[in-house]
Amino acid sequence: MMKLITWNDHIDLLENALSGNGVFLVARDEAGKANPMTIGWGAAGRIWSIPTFTVLVRRSRYTYDCLWQEESFTVNVPRGDDLAAALDFCGHHSGRDIDKAAACGITFAPGTQVSTPIIAGCALYYECRIVMRKQLEESAFSAPRIVDKYYHDDDHHMIVIGEIVAAYVDPTRV
């Protein structure tokens, strides 16, 4: 049974995962099929006086279109090396070409507050309703080193901010 928490409880699990194997971002496509994507960048915080989770997704990714058409996403944080093979697989394959969940044995469970599912077997979960999307452009950067390092191919990220409407842990995994 999951345990509800405040958005910043167990933030160390999120930080460790983002600096390690990554976390799963799940968004649904226009047919309602859930697509897991591995992300290594993201931030939980407070914007507009609400708890938020911010993700960045490149426009070349299948998940990009999913986030434009959906109203929610989930962030699923494994503990340590749990689900490391699935994270690696989802980080190297596209949902355009393959059902990543089926290919790597991911099991989805319903979200509690949003229509996007969560991934069973994680330690920490965030359910988010999208409140803002913004496509980045080169002209928005004041630090050329970031453009040179991350955007030499002109594949800029879209920033998506979701209001965290539920945060919880699996007590057997934290």
N, C-alpha and C positions, 0 to 999 in steps of 0.2 A: 504494500500500500504506500502510495506517495505521500510525502509530507510537505504541506505548503510552507513557504518561507518568504521573507522579504527579498526583493530583487538583489540586494547586495550581500545577503548571507552566502557563505561558501564561494565568494568571489575568487578566492585563491584557486579553486578547482578550474574556473574559467581561465584565469591567467596562466596557470600551468599548462592547460591544454592548448591554448593559443600559441604558447611559446614552444610547444612540443609537437605532437602529431596533428593538432588542429581539432576542430569541432565540426559537427554536421549542421548545415543550414538546410532546412526542408521547406520547399515551396511546391505548390501544385500547378500543373499545367492547365491549359484551357479545358481539357477533358476531365480534370479533377484528379489526375494521377500524381501521386507524390513523387518528388524528385529530390534525393539527398545529394548535397554538394559539400565537399570539404572546404572549410575556410580557415585561414590562419590570421586573418585580420578581423577585428570586431571590437566593439566596446559597449559595456553596460554602464549606464550613468543616468543623469537627470538633466533633461532639457525641457523647457516650457513648464517647469514645475511638475513633470511627470517622469516616472521611471521609464527609460528607453533602452533599446538595444539597437546599435548602428552596425550595419553590414555594408560591405562594398562588393559589388559584382560587376565584372567586365561585360561590356555589351556583346562580346563574342560567345559568352556562355549561354547555355540553354536556360539556366536559372534566371537570367536577365529577363527574358520574355515572361517567365512565370511570375516574377515579382511585379511586372508592369500590369498584369491582368488580375492578380489575386489581391485580396485584402489582408492577408495574414502570412506569417511564416513562423517556424519554430527553430530554436537553437538548442541543440542536443549535445551535451558535454560528457564524453566518456571519462572515466577515471584512469589515469596512468596509461598503460598500454592496452587497456580494454578496447576492443574493436579497432585495433591498429590496422589490421589487414583491410577492413572495410573502409576506413578513412583513406588509406592509400589508394584503394580501388576507386573510390568516389572522387578522389582528387585527380585521377588520371584518365577517367572515362566520361563521356558525355551522355546525358539523358536523351539527347537527340538520336543516339545510335543504339542504346542498350537500356534495358530495365536494370538500373544499377542495384536496386534493392534486391531483386531476385537473384542477380548474378553473385552478390556477395553475402546473401543470407540475412539481410536486414529485415526485421519484423517491425511493422508499424503498429502503433496503438492510437486511439483517438485522443485529440487534444481535449482539454477540459473547458476551454473558453473560446477556442478558435476552430475553424474547420480544417486547418492544416494538422496532420498527425505528428506525433512524436516518434522517436526511435527507441524501441525497447532495449534495455540493457545499458542505458547511460546512467550517470550519477546525478546530473543536474540538468534541468530543463527550463527554458524560457518560451512562453507563448506570447506572440506579439501581433498587434494589429497595426498595419502600416498607416503612418500619419504623414509621411513625406518621402518623396523620391526626387533626386536631383542628379542629372547627368553631368559629370565633370567634363570640362574642356581645358585644353592646354592654357588658354588665356587666363584661367582662374588661379593658376599657380604663381606664387612669388618666389618659389625656390626651384630654380632650374635643375638642381641636382636630383630632385624627386622626379621631374619629367624625364630627365636623361636616364635615370635608373629604372623607372617603372613603366614609362609610357613611350619608349622609343618606337614602338609599333603602332602608335595612335589608337590603342585599344583601351580607352579610358573607362574607369569605373563609374557606375551609378551608385550614389550613396542612398541607402534606404534606411529610414529611421522608423522603428516600430515601437509603439507603446507596449511595455511589458504588462500584460493583463493577468498573467499567472506565472509564478516561479515556484518550483518545487524540486525536491530531491527524492531519490530512492534511498531510504535509510539503510538498506543492506549494502549500498555501494559507496557511501560517503565515509 
